[in-house]
Amino acid sequence: MLEHGGRLRHAALRYGIPEETWLDLSTGVSPFAWPVPAVPTAEWMRLPEDNDGLDEVACTYYGAPRVLPVAGSQAAIQALPLLREASRVGVIAPGYNEHAHAWRREGHQVEELPAQALLADAGRFDVVVLIHPNNPGGESFDRADLLACHEQLAARGGWLVVDEAFMDATPSESLCAASSMEGLVVLRSAGKFFGLAGARAGFVAASPALLAALRERLGPWAVGGPSRYVLRHALADQAWHVMARERLHACSRRLARLLETHGLVPTAGCAFFQWWCDERAEAVHVALARQGILTRCFSMPASLRFGLPGDDGAFARLDAALASLALETLR
């Protein structure tokens, strides 16, 4: 399996620092979790049922005609390549590595390219996979450009797959409203915005036929009853959504300013993280880890992704750790 952020126990063992003392900035999950209520015992005792209202609440929240709840968008990423014959697939790079990995594993011909190259040359592919906004590259795309790319692909029976795991802070840019069109597949994650990664829940918005095929592939009870219960309430909490978006944007701007102060000018970012591309990335990653601060290190290209510190204390700790580094000596 590919490596991901959030491997806090692994870092604790490697650096000999107790797990509970770490500042984990290695994921793009919001540090401002939706306040989960007590889950009724019946949700644990019974198999989940599809007609519990979750689909309707999710359609309202995402602005999508139809959705399919899945065990995190990762489940859909792994299953979608099984629904097509051998295809030429263009995947955004750098990006979430599981996309290219999943299509290659099922025997598709995969080419990883920068976003603009994919959009400019979509005619070479049967499937184009974009992440909007991108992780870790932070790119965002004009909806008109994405819809034009979809039209070109769909005319030949192709797909445009758009991973919107980090879209919740900028919902007006989503393609969910157009997802009933054949060949457009939109993936959404409930874990990032709501700070509920452990719920392992997400949604796919697509045409009825594609959702039916995906449902058959994934089988029954894709999302557990307790997670469905929590999501029904979280997706309906509109006042919290507004507050959380404002807080995420403010926190991300604060993080960008802090990094700039210490000479780590962000290459890109979004409401959930900042990305610093530099040849010293691994050295900075290790230096911070030795102080109990975990970041996400990438090798291609050499870069670090910083998740959001959750409070003033976390910001102060990162500030002090960065101040202790001599960037010019790190190679």
C-alpha positions as CSV (number, residue, x, y, z in Angstrom):
1,M,0.0,0.0,0.0
2,L,1.1,3.6,-0.6
3,E,2.2,5.8,2.3
4,H,-0.1,8.5,3.6
5,G,-0.1,11.2,6.2
6,G,-1.5,10.5,9.7
7,R,1.0,7.7,10.6
8,L,1.5,9.2,14.0
9,R,2.2,6.0,15.8
10,H,4.9,5.1,13.3
11,A,6.5,8.5,13.8
12,A,6.3,8.2,17.6
13,L,8.2,4.9,17.5
14,R,10.8,6.1,15.0
15,Y,11.7,9.3,16.9
16,G,11.1,7.9,20.4
17,I,8.6,10.6,21.3
18,P,5.3,9.7,23.1
19,E,2.4,9.7,20.7
20,E,0.2,12.0,22.9
21,T,2.8,14.8,22.9
22,W,3.0,15.2,19.1
23,L,1.6,18.1,17.0
24,D,0.2,16.2,14.0
25,L,0.1,18.5,10.9
26,S,0.6,15.6,8.4
27,T,-3.0,15.4,7.1
28,G,-5.4,17.8,5.5
29,V,-8.2,16.9,8.0
30,S,-9.7,20.0,9.7
31,P,-8.6,20.3,13.3
32,F,-12.1,21.8,14.0
33,A,-14.2,18.7,14.3
34,W,-18.0,18.8,14.2
35,P,-19.2,18.1,17.7
36,V,-20.4,14.5,17.6
37,P,-23.4,13.7,19.8
38,A,-24.0,10.5,21.6
39,V,-24.9,7.7,19.1
40,P,-28.0,5.7,20.0
41,T,-27.3,2.1,20.9
42,A,-29.6,0.9,18.2
43,E,-27.3,2.3,15.5
44,W,-24.6,-0.1,16.8
45,M,-26.9,-3.1,17.1
46,R,-28.7,-3.0,13.7
47,L,-27.4,-3.2,10.1
48,P,-27.7,0.2,8.4
49,E,-30.6,0.9,6.2
50,D,-30.5,3.0,3.0
51,N,-33.8,4.8,3.6
52,D,-32.6,6.5,6.8
53,G,-32.6,10.0,5.1
54,L,-28.9,10.3,4.7
55,D,-29.0,10.4,0.8
56,E,-31.6,13.3,0.9
57,V,-29.6,15.3,3.4
58,A,-26.4,14.7,1.4
59,C,-28.0,15.8,-1.8
60,T,-29.1,19.0,-0.2
61,Y,-25.7,19.7,1.3
62,Y,-23.7,18.9,-1.9
63,G,-26.3,20.3,-4.3
64,A,-26.2,17.0,-6.2
65,P,-29.2,15.3,-7.9
66,R,-28.1,11.9,-6.6
67,V,-25.4,10.6,-4.3
68,L,-24.1,7.2,-3.2
69,P,-22.6,7.0,0.3
70,V,-19.3,5.1,0.3
71,A,-16.7,4.1,2.9
72,G,-14.7,7.2,2.3
73,S,-13.9,8.5,-1.2
74,Q,-11.0,6.0,-1.1
75,A,-13.5,3.2,-1.6
76,A,-14.8,4.8,-4.8
77,I,-11.2,5.5,-6.0
78,Q,-10.5,1.8,-5.8
79,A,-13.7,0.6,-7.4
80,L,-14.1,3.0,-10.3
81,P,-11.3,1.4,-12.4
82,L,-13.3,-1.9,-12.2
83,L,-16.2,-0.4,-14.0
84,R,-14.4,0.3,-17.4
85,E,-12.7,-1.8,-20.0
86,A,-9.0,-1.1,-20.5
87,S,-8.7,2.7,-20.9
88,R,-6.2,5.5,-21.4
89,V,-6.3,7.4,-18.2
90,G,-4.7,10.8,-17.5
91,V,-4.2,11.6,-13.8
92,I,-3.2,15.0,-12.3
93,A,0.4,15.1,-10.9
94,P,1.4,15.9,-8.4
95,G,-1.7,14.7,-6.6
96,Y,-3.2,12.1,-4.4
97,N,-1.2,9.0,-5.4
98,E,-4.1,6.5,-4.9
99,H,-5.8,7.6,-8.1
100,A,-3.0,6.6,-10.5
101,H,-2.2,3.6,-8.3
102,A,-5.8,2.3,-8.5
103,W,-6.1,2.6,-12.3
104,R,-2.7,1.0,-12.9
105,R,-3.6,-1.9,-10.6
106,E,-6.6,-2.8,-12.8
107,G,-4.5,-2.8,-16.0
108,H,-5.3,0.6,-17.4
109,Q,-2.8,2.7,-19.3
110,V,-2.0,5.6,-16.9
111,E,-0.2,8.8,-17.7
112,E,0.5,11.4,-14.9
113,L,0.6,15.0,-16.0
114,P,0.2,18.6,-14.7
115,A,-3.4,19.7,-14.7
116,Q,-3.1,22.2,-17.6
117,A,-1.5,19.5,-19.8
118,L,-4.5,17.2,-19.0
119,L,-7.1,19.9,-19.8
120,A,-5.3,20.9,-23.0
121,D,-4.9,17.4,-24.3
122,A,-7.9,15.6,-22.9
123,G,-8.7,14.1,-26.4
124,R,-5.8,11.6,-25.9
125,F,-7.6,10.0,-22.9
126,D,-10.7,8.0,-22.2
127,V,-10.6,9.1,-18.5
128,V,-9.2,12.2,-17.0
129,V,-8.8,12.4,-13.2
130,L,-8.5,15.8,-11.5
131,I,-8.4,16.9,-7.9
132,H,-10.2,20.2,-7.2
133,P,-8.7,21.9,-5.3
134,N,-5.6,19.7,-5.8
135,N,-3.8,17.9,-3.0
136,P,-1.1,18.8,-2.4
137,G,-0.6,21.2,-5.3
138,G,-3.5,23.5,-4.4
139,E,-4.7,24.2,-8.0
140,S,-8.3,25.2,-8.6
141,F,-10.0,25.1,-11.9
142,D,-12.6,27.2,-13.7
143,R,-15.9,25.3,-13.8
144,A,-16.4,26.2,-17.5
145,D,-13.0,24.6,-18.3
146,L,-13.9,21.4,-16.4
147,L,-17.3,21.2,-18.1
148,A,-15.7,21.6,-21.5
149,C,-13.3,18.8,-20.7
150,H,-16.2,16.6,-19.6
151,E,-18.1,17.3,-22.8
152,Q,-15.1,16.3,-24.9
153,L,-14.7,13.1,-23.0
154,A,-18.3,12.2,-22.7
155,A,-18.8,12.5,-26.5
156,R,-16.6,9.5,-26.8
157,G,-17.9,7.5,-23.9
158,G,-15.2,8.8,-21.6
159,W,-15.3,10.0,-18.0
160,L,-14.1,13.1,-16.1
161,V,-13.5,12.1,-12.5
162,V,-13.2,15.1,-10.1
163,D,-12.0,14.5,-6.6
164,E,-13.5,17.3,-4.5
165,A,-12.3,16.0,-1.1
166,F,-11.2,19.6,-0.2
167,M,-14.1,21.4,-1.8
168,D,-16.3,22.0,1.3
169,A,-14.7,25.3,2.1
170,T,-15.5,26.7,-1.4
171,P,-18.8,25.0,-2.3
172,S,-19.7,27.4,-5.1
173,E,-16.9,25.9,-7.2
174,S,-18.2,22.3,-7.0
175,L,-19.4,20.3,-10.0
176,C,-21.9,18.3,-8.0
177,A,-24.9,20.1,-9.5
178,A,-23.9,18.9,-12.9
179,S,-23.2,15.3,-11.9
180,S,-26.3,13.7,-13.4
181,M,-24.6,14.1,-16.8
182,E,-23.2,10.8,-18.2
183,G,-19.4,10.6,-17.8
184,L,-19.1,13.1,-14.9
185,V,-18.1,11.5,-11.6
186,V,-17.6,13.7,-8.5
187,L,-16.1,12.4,-5.3
188,R,-16.7,14.0,-1.9
189,S,-15.2,13.2,1.5
190,A,-16.9,13.8,4.8
191,G,-13.8,13.4,6.8
192,K,-11.8,16.5,5.8
193,F,-14.3,19.4,6.4
194,F,-16.1,17.8,9.3
195,G,-12.9,16.6,11.0
196,L,-14.3,13.0,11.0
197,A,-11.8,11.0,9.1
198,G,-12.3,8.1,11.4
199,A,-15.9,7.8,10.3
200,R,-14.6,6.5,6.9
201,A,-17.5,8.1,4.9
202,G,-17.8,9.9,1.7
203,F,-20.1,10.3,-1.3
204,V,-20.1,9.8,-5.1
205,A,-22.2,12.1,-7.3
206,A,-22.8,10.7,-10.8
207,S,-25.4,9.6,-13.3
208,P,-28.0,7.0,-12.1
209,A,-26.5,4.2,-14.2
210,L,-23.0,4.7,-12.9
211,L,-24.1,5.0,-9.3
212,A,-26.1,1.7,-9.7
213,A,-23.0,0.0,-11.1
214,L,-20.8,1.3,-8.3
215,R,-23.4,0.2,-5.7
216,E,-23.3,-3.3,-7.1
217,R,-19.6,-3.4,-7.0
218,L,-19.3,-2.1,-3.4
219,G,-22.1,-4.3,-2.0
220,P,-24.4,-3.7,0.9
221,W,-23.7,-1.7,4.1
222,A,-20.9,0.4,2.6
223,V,-21.1,2.9,5.5
224,G,-21.8,1.8,9.1
225,G,-24.9,2.8,11.0
226,P,-23.1,5.0,13.6
227,S,-21.3,6.9,10.8
228,R,-24.6,7.4,8.9
229,Y,-26.3,8.7,12.0
230,V,-23.5,11.3,12.6
231,L,-23.4,12.4,9.0
232,R,-27.2,13.0,8.8
233,H,-26.8,15.5,11.6
234,A,-23.5,17.0,10.5
235,L,-24.6,17.6,6.9
236,A,-27.7,19.3,8.1
237,D,-26.0,21.7,10.5
238,Q,-25.9,24.8,8.3
239,A,-24.9,27.3,11.0
240,W,-21.9,25.1,11.8
241,H,-20.9,24.9,8.1
242,V,-20.8,28.7,7.8
243,M,-18.7,29.0,11.0
244,A,-16.3,26.2,10.0
245,R,-15.6,27.7,6.5
246,E,-14.8,31.1,8.0
247,R,-12.5,29.5,10.6
248,L,-10.7,27.3,8.0
249,H,-9.9,30.1,5.7
250,A,-8.7,32.3,8.5
251,C,-6.5,29.6,10.0
252,S,-5.0,28.7,6.6
253,R,-4.1,32.4,6.0
254,R,-2.5,32.5,9.4
255,L,-0.5,29.4,8.6
256,A,0.7,30.9,5.3
257,R,1.9,34.1,7.1
258,L,3.7,32.0,9.8
259,L,5.5,30.0,7.2
260,E,6.5,33.1,5.2
261,T,7.9,34.6,8.4
262,H,10.4,31.8,8.6
263,G,11.3,31.7,5.0
264,L,9.1,28.8,3.9
265,V,7.0,30.8,1.4
266,P,4.1,28.5,0.4
267,T,4.1,27.3,-3.1
268,A,0.3,26.8,-3.0
269,G,-2.4,25.9,-0.6
270,C,-6.1,25.9,0.2
271,A,-8.4,26.2,3.2
272,F,-7.1,22.9,4.6
273,F,-3.3,23.1,4.2
274,Q,-0.3,24.9,2.9
275,W,2.3,23.3,0.5
276,W,6.0,24.2,0.4
277,C,8.0,22.9,-2.5
278,D,11.8,23.0,-1.9
279,E,14.8,20.8,-2.1
280,R,15.2,21.1,1.7
281,A,11.8,19.6,2.4
282,E,13.0,16.3,3.8
283,A,15.5,17.9,6.0
284,V,12.9,20.3,7.4
285,H,10.5,17.4,7.9
286,V,13.1,15.4,9.9
287,A,14.1,18.5,12.0
288,L,10.5,19.2,12.9
289,A,9.8,15.5,13.7
290,R,12.7,15.5,16.1
291,Q,10.7,18.2,18.0
292,G,7.5,16.2,17.9
293,I,5.9,18.0,14.9
294,L,4.7,15.8,12.1
295,T,4.4,17.1,8.5
296,R,3.7,15.3,5.3
297,C,6.8,14.9,3.2
298,F,6.7,14.3,-0.6
299,S,9.7,13.3,-2.8
300,M,8.2,14.1,-6.2
301,P,8.5,17.0,-6.1
302,A,10.5,17.5,-2.9
303,S,7.9,19.3,-0.7
304,L,6.1,19.5,2.6
305,R,2.4,19.8,3.3
306,F,1.5,21.6,6.5
307,G,-2.0,20.9,7.9
308,L,-3.7,23.5,10.1
309,P,-2.6,24.0,13.7
310,G,-5.8,23.8,15.7
311,D,-5.3,26.6,18.3
312,D,-3.0,29.3,19.5
313,G,-0.8,26.9,21.4
314,A,-0.3,24.8,18.3
315,F,0.6,27.9,16.3
316,A,3.1,29.0,19.0
317,R,4.7,25.5,19.0
318,L,5.2,25.5,15.2
319,D,6.5,29.1,15.4
320,A,9.1,28.2,18.0
321,A,10.1,25.0,16.1
322,L,10.6,26.8,12.8
323,A,12.5,29.6,14.5
324,S,15.0,27.0,15.8
325,L,15.8,25.8,12.3
326,A,18.7,27.2,10.3
327,L,17.2,26.8,6.8
328,E,20.4,27.8,5.0
329,T,22.2,24.8,6.6
330,L,19.5,22.2,5.8
331,R,20.3,20.2,2.7
